[in-house]
Amino acid sequence: MKIVSEVLAPILGRILIGGYFLLRGIEHALNFPRIVEHFSGAGIAYATSLAVCMIVCEACGGILLIVDLWVATTALALLVFEVVLLMLAYLIALPSADTLMTHIALLGALLVLVNYEKQSAERVRTKRRT
């Protein structure tokens, strides 16, 4: 059971959280004109630049989490991104309770990853012996 909690859970957690951000980035890229229009309609300056930054943060952050590169730094960047996104959502329109709870859950998951220690086969073997 220890192998599941020490090895499998962190890997699956990173893949699920990273996959969420990657898919969200792809979805926003596919709906780029609508996203820009939504931001522009809300009076947000530099709507196109903001939409591009949003897509890059989500897609690249998701990929970095999935492939286990700079996980803690990426999680911290995505955490800041999510807080800014929540503030923007409140400026545009009051988000639904479901949307708010989704973002709060993401913040919790990202906070866990901020303290992430890269899994290495050597560290896992060493821990198993002790």
C-alpha positions in Angstrom: 0.0 0.0 0.0 2.9 2.3 0.7 4.0 2.1 -3.0 0.6 3.5 -4.0 0.7 6.5 -1.7 4.4 7.3 -2.3 4.8 6.6 -6.0 1.5 6.1 -7.8 -0.6 8.8 -6.1 1.8 11.7 -6.9 2.2 10.5 -10.5 -1.5 10.2 -11.1 -2.2 13.5 -9.2 0.2 15.4 -11.5 -1.2 13.8 -14.6 -4.8 14.6 -13.6 -4.1 18.2 -12.5 -1.8 18.8 -15.5 -4.3 17.2 -17.8 -7.0 19.5 -16.6 -4.9 22.6 -17.4 -3.7 21.2 -20.7 -7.2 20.4 -21.9 -8.5 23.8 -20.7 -5.7 25.5 -22.6 -6.5 23.6 -25.7 -10.2 24.4 -25.3 -9.4 28.1 -24.9 -7.2 28.0 -27.9 -9.9 26.5 -30.0 -12.3 29.2 -28.9 -9.8 32.0 -29.1 -12.0 34.6 -30.9 -14.9 34.0 -28.4 -12.5 34.4 -25.4 -11.1 37.7 -26.8 -14.6 38.9 -27.4 -15.7 38.0 -23.9 -12.8 39.9 -22.4 -13.2 42.9 -24.7 -17.0 43.0 -23.9 -16.2 43.2 -20.2 -13.9 46.2 -20.9 -10.7 44.4 -20.1 -7.7 46.1 -21.8 -5.3 44.0 -23.9 -7.9 41.3 -24.3 -6.0 39.5 -27.0 -2.7 39.5 -25.0 -4.5 38.3 -21.9 -6.1 35.5 -23.9 -2.8 34.4 -25.3 -1.2 34.5 -21.8 -4.0 32.5 -20.4 -3.7 29.8 -23.1 0.1 29.6 -22.8 -0.1 29.4 -19.0 -2.7 26.6 -19.0 -1.2 24.5 -21.8 2.5 24.9 -20.9 1.8 24.5 -17.1 -0.3 21.4 -17.8 2.5 19.8 -19.9 5.2 20.7 -17.3 3.1 19.0 -14.5 2.4 15.9 -16.6 6.1 15.4 -17.6 7.3 16.1 -14.1 9.4 19.2 -14.8 9.7 22.1 -12.4 6.5 20.9 -10.7 6.7 23.2 -7.6 7.6 26.3 -9.6 4.9 25.5 -12.2 2.3 24.9 -9.5 3.2 28.2 -7.9 2.8 30.0 -11.2 -0.5 28.3 -11.9 -1.6 29.1 -8.4 -1.0 32.8 -9.0 -2.7 32.5 -12.4 -5.8 30.9 -10.9 -6.0 33.7 -8.3 -5.8 36.3 -11.0 -8.4 34.4 -13.1 -10.8 34.4 -10.1 -10.3 38.1 -9.6 -11.0 38.7 -13.3 -14.1 36.4 -13.2 -15.5 38.6 -10.4 -14.8 41.7 -12.4 -16.6 40.3 -15.4 -19.5 38.7 -13.7 -20.2 36.8 -10.5 -19.1 33.2 -11.2 -21.5 30.3 -10.4 -21.0 28.4 -7.1 -19.9 25.4 -9.2 -17.2 27.4 -11.0 -16.0 28.9 -7.7 -15.7 25.5 -6.0 -13.8 24.1 -9.0 -11.3 26.9 -8.7 -11.0 26.5 -5.0 -10.3 22.8 -5.4 -7.7 23.6 -8.0 -6.1 26.1 -5.6 -5.9 23.3 -3.0 -4.4 20.8 -5.5 -1.8 23.4 -6.6 -0.9 24.2 -3.0 -0.1 20.5 -2.5 2.1 20.5 -5.6 4.0 23.7 -4.5 5.6 21.4 -1.8 6.2 18.7 -4.4 9.4 16.7 -4.2 10.4 15.0 -7.5 10.0 11.3 -7.3 13.1 9.4 -8.1 13.6 5.7 -8.2 16.6 5.9 -5.9 14.7 7.9 -3.2 11.8 5.4 -3.4 14.2 2.4 -3.1 15.9 4.1 -0.2 12.7 4.8 1.7 11.5 1.2 1.1 14.6 -0.2 2.9 14.2 2.0 6.0 
